[in-house]
Every structure is written in structure tokens, then in C-alpha cells.
Amino acid sequence: MLYKDFNLSLSALLATTPKNKKDIPYSQGVLSSKSNFFMAFPHVTLGYEIFDNRRLRVIPYMGVGGSSIEASEDKNKTDEENMVLTDEVSLGMKTTFVGGCKLEIKLGKKSHYAPVSYACISVKYNYVMPSFQTKHEGMSGGLHTITIGFGGVVRWLKRAY
């Protein structure tokens, strides 16, 4: 959503890991390195457009959201054992701060009828700072992400009568 040069954005990064690098011990056993995790990082950001011309648009932004890293359940274990696994290994939803920069590369020709109408390729860099407790090695610290997308913007000409 745009208002003058400000940009309000709602985003969510959803991902799964193919496998862990190491086994993770917990009270009921060991979470195998072959198991995976599900990650969710929803956030809202506010940015300010610092550069905009015919071909490029640059918007740095900051925001707040949540972070969650959940261990996948083991199908060979009982529900009670899986509950202990989830409680001890998973990192539940925590407050997260986000910062980054969005670059839009505008495609197509300028139209006289729709002055702010274009398709674009978007490259977005995020630095996510979750506030997880350090339970396990490798599950603390920041997260860097790069998102590449394709989209468009259409704002029709407003007439003043």
C-alpha cells in the first residue's frame, strides 16, 4: 500500500528445511539430523521511497513481526512423545524486528493514460532479528533472506473537475 512516498507492506516468509546439520538431543531422545523444521516469519514493514525514475525504484524499510521455528513430528512416536519434542526442540512464535531494502526494476513502456502503470521484477533483501532463547547451536542469531518476485502496479489518472 502506498501513500505519497511511504510504503506499508505485509509479508510472510514460510519455509521448510530439507534436513538438519546435526542431531539435536532432548529429554526423550535425539532428534535425527534427517528430520526437518518448518519456519514462519510474518511481518509488517514501513518503508520510504528514496529513489524512483522510469526504470528503478528503491525502498528501504523497517518493521516488526513474529518468528517461529517448529520441529516436524516423528511418525514413529506417540502423541505424548511428539508433544515433548515440540516443547523442548521447537522455538515458538517470538517478536522479530525486520530491516531491509526493496529494488523494483520497471518493465514496459510509459502510458499516457495510466501514468503510474508498469510491470516489475522485484528484488527484496530482509535481515530478520528474532528474539529466540539460545536452546540449540545454530538456532539463534539473525536471518538473511533475498526474495525475487514479479508483479505490477496500476494507478489510473485522476481527473479534477
ABEGO torsion letter per residue (X at the ends): XBBEABBBBBBBBBBBBABBABBBBBAAEBBBAABBBBBBBBBBBBBBBABBBAABBBBBBBBBBBBBBBBBBBAABBAAAAAAAAAAABBBBBBBBBBEBBBBBBBEBBBAABABBBBBBBBBBBBBBBBBBBABBGABEBBBBBBBBBBBBBBBBBBBX
